[in-house]
Amino acid sequence: MEALLVRVTEKYNRLANARPLPTESLRSLRDDFLVRYAHETTALEGNTLSLHETQVVLENGITIGGKLLREHLEVVNARDAILWLENVAAACEPISEDIILRLHEIIMRGILGAEAGSYRRQPVRIVGSSHIPPNWVKVPDAMAAFVARVSKGPGQEHPISFAARAHVELAAIHPFIDGNGRVSRMIVNLLLMQAGYPPALYTATSRAQYLETLERAQVQGDDEEFVALTAAAVETMLDRYLELLRMTEDADRQFRIKP
């Protein structure tokens, strides 16, 4: 894992030293990310919209025949949540319970009714997992303690491992009746963006590994593989930015006027 974090950090430094990148190119990359993120984060939870269908829903507002209304709402809400999160990161707001509750409200808008944006008030079990979340009466105290720890920042810890471990802890508390995974992945990205990193793109193709390593971290306390998975998800986005940088540099060389 350490070698992976070193490699990702090197790529991050290469990108940081090359900023600013062309505005229009960054905008197109961001637009692509919004579609991919909305697709991947909901597909991890079982949404059956394809990447292309997600793009049609988000860019054209067209519903897809044979797909559930909930699935359409999920991808729209995921897009809206990451847009809202960008503003939070840009404002350098420290993480708070209000931010987490607001994220949940956006993510579950039109899906959970009055419970969107509220902590659960009943016991839950995580399907397929041996981890048992705390009793619902303990959730407010657990969330207050979580925010108190995370709001202090990573300190000497690598921002990626700090964000990944925040995901593990928040998902273990399981503060909501539904939407915990999506909120946890959003919090990862808020922490990464606050540290200057691009957001992580966890993919649906890694779903089995994602669930397995997350449960191992929660049940056995072994979070190394989940941190590595998160680092790989960040590297995916870094590679996209660096490819944009390479294309920009190639264009500069091609069209530079020679003396």
Secondary structure in CASP SS format (residue, H / E / C, confidence):
PFRMAT SS
TARGET T0000
AUTHOR 0000-0000-0000
METHOD secondary structure of the structure
MODEL  1
M C 1.00
E H 1.00
A H 1.00
L H 1.00
L H 1.00
V H 1.00
R H 1.00
V H 1.00
T H 1.00
E H 1.00
K H 1.00
Y H 1.00
N H 1.00
R H 1.00
L H 1.00
A H 1.00
N H 1.00
A H 1.00
R C 1.00
P C 1.00
L C 1.00
P C 1.00
T H 1.00
E H 1.00
S H 1.00
L H 1.00
R H 1.00
S H 1.00
L H 1.00
R H 1.00
D H 1.00
D H 1.00
F H 1.00
L H 1.00
V H 1.00
R H 1.00
Y H 1.00
A H 1.00
H H 1.00
E H 1.00
T H 1.00
T H 1.00
A H 1.00
L C 1.00
E C 1.00
G C 1.00
N C 1.00
T C 1.00
L C 1.00
S C 1.00
L H 1.00
H H 1.00
E H 1.00
T H 1.00
Q H 1.00
V H 1.00
V H 1.00
L H 1.00
E H 1.00
N H 1.00
G C 1.00
I C 1.00
T C 1.00
I C 1.00
G C 1.00
G C 1.00
K C 1.00
L C 1.00
L H 1.00
R H 1.00
E H 1.00
H H 1.00
L H 1.00
E H 1.00
V H 1.00
V H 1.00
N H 1.00
A H 1.00
R H 1.00
D H 1.00
A H 1.00
I H 1.00
L H 1.00
W H 1.00
L H 1.00
E H 1.00
N H 1.00
V H 1.00
A H 1.00
A H 1.00
A C 1.00
C C 1.00
E C 1.00
P C 1.00
I C 1.00
S C 1.00
E H 1.00
D H 1.00
I H 1.00
I H 1.00
L H 1.00
R H 1.00
L H 1.00
H H 1.00
E H 1.00
I H 1.00
I H 1.00
M C 1.00
R C 1.00
G C 1.00
I C 1.00
L C 1.00
G H 1.00
A H 1.00
E H 1.00
A C 1.00
G C 1.00
S C 1.00
Y C 1.00
R C 1.00
R C 1.00
Q C 1.00
P C 1.00
V C 1.00
R C 1.00
I C 1.00
V C 1.00
G C 1.00
S C 1.00
S C 1.00
H C 1.00
I C 1.00
P C 1.00
P C 1.00
N C 1.00
W H 1.00
V H 1.00
K H 1.00
V H 1.00
P H 1.00
D H 1.00
A H 1.00
M H 1.00
A H 1.00
A H 1.00
F H 1.00
V H 1.00
A H 1.00
R H 1.00
V H 1.00
S C 1.00
K C 1.00
G C 1.00
P C 1.00
G C 1.00
Q C 1.00
E C 1.00
H C 1.00
P H 1.00
I H 1.00
S H 1.00
F H 1.00
A H 1.00
A H 1.00
R H 1.00
A H 1.00
H H 1.00
V H 1.00
E H 1.00
L H 1.00
A H 1.00
A H 1.00
I H 1.00
H C 1.00
P C 1.00
F C 1.00
I C 1.00
D C 1.00
G C 1.00
N H 1.00
G H 1.00
R H 1.00
V H 1.00
S H 1.00
R H 1.00
M H 1.00
I H 1.00
V H 1.00
N H 1.00
L H 1.00
L H 1.00
L H 1.00
M H 1.00
Q H 1.00
A C 1.00
G C 1.00
Y C 1.00
P C 1.00
P C 1.00
A C 1.00
L C 1.00
Y C 1.00
T C 1.00
A H 1.00
T H 1.00
S H 1.00
R H 1.00
A H 1.00
Q H 1.00
Y H 1.00
L H 1.00
E H 1.00
T H 1.00
L H 1.00
E H 1.00
R H 1.00
A H 1.00
Q H 1.00
V H 1.00
Q H 1.00
G C 1.00
D C 1.00
D C 1.00
E H 1.00
E H 1.00
F H 1.00
V H 1.00
A H 1.00
L H 1.00
T H 1.00
A H 1.00
A H 1.00
A H 1.00
V H 1.00
E H 1.00
T H 1.00
M H 1.00
L H 1.00
D H 1.00
R H 1.00
Y H 1.00
L H 1.00
E H 1.00
L H 1.00
L H 1.00
R H 1.00
M H 1.00
T H 1.00
E H 1.00
D H 1.00
A H 1.00
D H 1.00
R H 1.00
Q H 1.00
F H 1.00
R C 1.00
I C 1.00
K C 1.00
P C 1.00
END
